[in-house]
Amino acid sequence: MMESLVEYLIPYKGLSIGKHEYQFHVQDSFFAALESESVKGGDLSISLVLDKQSRLMIAETKVVGNINLACDRCLELFDLPIEVDYNQIYKYGESPDINEDDIIYLDDKEYQLDVSKLFYEIIVLEIPIKRIHSDDKDGNPTCKTEHLELIQSYGKKKQADPRWDALKNLKFDD
């Protein structure tokens, strides 16, 4: 699993002070290696500028492309366009007792940075709560009509559960 993510390891110990640019192309194999359940695949270009300073690094990340998701309405796969800029701060040393969500601490024993987790989190945080096909210009859903009709037909059928029929005959004395 992790062998396929080797290209996302950046050895930062040997980097000089200053900015270093990296380009990554994320495809279906990336999401398969991370065993993603929400993202079925994708085609994304990621630009990473790592600004190394004496006691910290700032990772400026730009993600552009499409991810493949299952529609919550019809269960068909569709492409969701993504374009996001994100900055992450990495500090050297042990983490203080205070929880700082926006800073990741790197142990002095570490020598490489695994940016695959950063990329995955950036991508997953861009997924909307309601994952559906976009509507057309007239405001109609673009889901497959067969699936929508099937869902509507199931909604119209109201069958009583026979297991509960016996309860209707119970009488309580007050």
RAPE-V949445 format. One record per backbone hydrogen bond with DSSP energy under -0.5 kcal/mol. NH is the residue of the N-H (numbers start at 1). CO is the residue of the C=O. If there is no record, write none. Layout:
# RAPE-V949445
NH_CO ; NH_CO
This chain:
# RAPE-V949445
4_1 ; 5_2 ; 6_3 ; 8_5 ; 9_6 ; 10_8 ; 10_113 ; 11_9 ; 12_10 ; 12_111 ; 13_111 ; 15_12 ; 18_52 ; 20_50 ; 22_48 ; 24_46 ; 26_24 ; 26_44 ; 30_27 ; 31_27 ; 32_28 ; 33_29 ; 34_30 ; 35_32 ; 36_31 ; 40_38 ; 40_68 ; 41_68 ; 43_66 ; 44_26 ; 45_64 ; 46_24 ; 47_62 ; 48_22 ; 48_46 ; 49_60 ; 50_20 ; 50_48 ; 51_49 ; 51_58 ; 52_18 ; 52_50 ; 53_56 ; 57_90 ; 58_51 ; 59_57 ; 59_88 ; 60_49 ; 60_58 ; 61_59 ; 61_86 ; 62_47 ; 63_84 ; 64_45 ; 65_82 ; 66_43 ; 67_80 ; 68_41 ; 69_67 ; 69_78 ; 71_76 ; 72_131 ; 75_71 ; 78_69 ; 80_67 ; 81_79 ; 82_65 ; 84_63 ; 86_61 ; 88_59 ; 89_102 ; 90_57 ; 91_104 ; 92_55 ; 93_106 ; 100_98 ; 101_99 ; 103_100 ; 104_89 ; 106_91 ; 107_105 ; 110_107 ; 113_10 ; 114_112 ; 115_8 ; 115_113 ; 119_115 ; 120_116 ; 121_117 ; 122_118 ; 123_119 ; 124_120 ; 125_121 ; 126_122 ; 126_123 ; 127_124 ; 131_129 ; 132_130 ; 136_140 ; 139_136 ; 142_134 ; 148_144 ; 149_145 ; 150_146 ; 151_147 ; 152_148 ; 153_149 ; 154_150 ; 155_151 ; 156_152 ; 157_153 ; 158_156 ; 159_157 ; 162_160 ; 164_161 ; 165_162 ; 166_162 ; 167_164 ; 168_164 ; 168_165 ; 169_165 ; 169_166 ; 170_167
